Amino acid sequence: MKRVAIVSNSAFNIYNFRLNLANFIRDRGYEIFFVAPKDEFTSKIVKEGYFIEDVFINPKGNNPLEDKKTIDDFKTIYEKYKPDLILNYTIKPNIYSSLAANSLQIPVINTVTGLGTVFIEESFVTDLVKILYKIAFKRAYKIFFQNFYDMDFFIKNSIVKKEKATVVAGSGVDTVRFSPKEKNKNLDKFVFLFIGRVIKDKGVIEYIKAAEILKKKYKNVEFQILGSLNAENKTLISRKKMYDMINSGAVTYLGSSFRVEEVIRNCDCVVLPSYREGLPKSLLEGASMQKPLIATNVVGCRDVVEDGVNGLLCEVKDHLSLAGACEKMFLMDRKKREAMGRRAREIVLERFDEKIIYNKYIQEIEKIVPVRLKFRLKGSYFSSSYSNNLKLAYKKI
């Protein structure tokens, strides 16, 4: 059986962003298993017919001893299950899972979904992460990036070789699940919706400040927030601070939901004032449901939002600019706003449908896994002769 491991920094991430990909690969004759730290979503993944191995990852840590434990955990898992290929997502799996796989001669495909906080606020840690990426990615079979800026950054900084890098249009959108539907709630209000982790880097503070401005001017606008307050991130906004802001009456906090499409259905505009993105899923899902968008003019967001075409762009870390964009959207002629929504849906169907992205993964998987199976030697999975044969096979691809 052809076996593929999919690795991420949380079961939540896998359940919400990688499950459809896993189903797509499994339907083509591959056995899939997941590797991620356990959380409340682990049992949901098991119910979908998959098994998932727990691994220790400290999302906030930079302790070398902890990092060694993470690498050792990955090695133990890979020695046990012997995957033919590993798909890594998010920073620490991209680095530490790759290092473990490299030591066992297991090919990997890494996906850089965004550069994250460490690259937004550059410091000596940024330089360290660059070095770790370079070491970990040296023997990767392929590296997928979700926008051209991130790919160019890695190539120019000699972190990856140009021939190994390629761009995929995000994680893809289920355009059937996220299809246009008419509102059945909040019919008397214009609803702006923010979807994402409630952390500073997503622009939540600016969103709330913009809401405060517009709520004072207009009675029939509502600003909603849908997302977790438990995100593991150093820019996490504390529950107390969040609830203090919510109690001001400017925004409505909806908590988390598995039925994101029902929440999007009953909004009029999806907003993401993020500081930086890979390719934001929330904007793509909103666009797929024919909603106009508002986002910051930053990497990732502007790959989805074309100013004046399917939405509006505003300045990053600028609540006044965001408030201006929201007001412009609110006051816009309804027909023009609906035309933006229709164009948003068309762009998703043209470029971001999940099947387009998944086929790119399958193309690469089917280049390497059959080669690996051909040269696998029974009883000597990690033997030197196997390794040498695989290296020769790589050169032929």
Secondary structure, DSSP 8 states (H G I E B T S, - for coil): -EEEEEE-S-HHHIIIIIHHHHHHHHTTTEEEEEE----TTHHHHHHTT--EE-----TT---HHHHHHHHHHHHHHHHHH--SEEEEESHHIIIIIHHHHHHTT--EEEEE----HHHHS-SHHHHHHHHHHHHHHTT-SEEEESSHHHHHHHHHTTSS-GGGEEE--TT-B-TTTS------S-TTSEEEEEES--BGGGTHHHHHHHHHHHHHH-SSEEEEEES-S----TTB--HHHHHHHHTTTS-EE----S-HHHHHHT-SEEEE--S--SS-HHHHHHHHTT--EEEESSTTTTTT--BTTTEEEE-TT-HHHHHHHHHHHHHS-HHHHHHHHHHHHHHIIIIIBHHHHHHHHHHHHHHHHHHHHHH--TT-TT-HHHHHHHHHHHHH-
